[in-house]
Amino acid sequence: MSNSIAEMLGLGGRELIAFTGAGGKSTLLLGLAGQLASAGRRVVVTTTTKMGRDQVAAAPAVCTGDDLDTVHRAVVTHGFVALLTGGDEHKATGPAPEVVDAIYRSAPVDYLLVEADGARGRSLKAPGSHEPVIPSQATTVVVLLGVDAVGGRLRDVAHRLERAAALTGLGVDERVDVEHCVTVLTHRDGGLKGVPAAARVVVALTKAGTPVGSQAAQRIAEGLRACKRITQVVVTPEEVAGGLPG
């Protein structure tokens, strides 16, 4: 998978990957899933919060329910499975994090990809008290931030506005700068909240397709170098979703 998303994220041969933060989690997750499945890897995509039902509709198989034997058979039969447990016509829910851990331990899956946070389309996320919902067995946590948050008013770019204001020290009508993004990403109650001690942390900076965005991403990446907890910082291409296999 040369030049693949897996290579970009520095993934190993078998991983449980949780996606948190804001700025395109589903796009990155599903793009990675499609590439892995196309390369013949066994992949399960799920969520411990909610994700758009239409986003996983193109998966070759949808497994409803979290019975381990059922999941096992679906993975062996189809290779690429979306695991959903409920929700409505718009949003799907998935299993509890401890069930995700059990699936990773016991099912014949190479990569288990979990959307573990919600951001309602915003580019910066400061998690609430119940967020993110990261399985304890996660081997890599990918924390996203959309760099188009830089220069925007906090109220326009942030999800969980009060939490974002508390972390950054900004008023809701003040403009977000690079240092505020670095603060959120590196704070133990921000981007590092709930990350298992043994997990790698990869920060993915998205929406950097303009000269201004590219410069902002570079400055944020420089600001993150001092954080030893962050293993790697990547700037994602504008379009990372290569499409799901039919």
Secondary structure, 3 states (H helix, E strand, C coil): CCCCHHHHHCCCCCEEEEEEECCCHHHHHHHHHHHHHHCCCCEEEEECCEEEHHHHCCCCEEEECCCHHHHHHHHHHHCEEEEECEECCCEEECCCHHHHHHHHHHCCCCEEEEECCCCCCCCEECCCCCCCCCCCCCCEEEEEEEHHHCCCEHHHHEECHHHHHHHHCCCCCCECCHHHHHHHHHCCCCCCCCCCCCCEEEEEEECCCCHHHHHHHHHHHHHHCCCCCCCEEEECCCCCCCCCCC
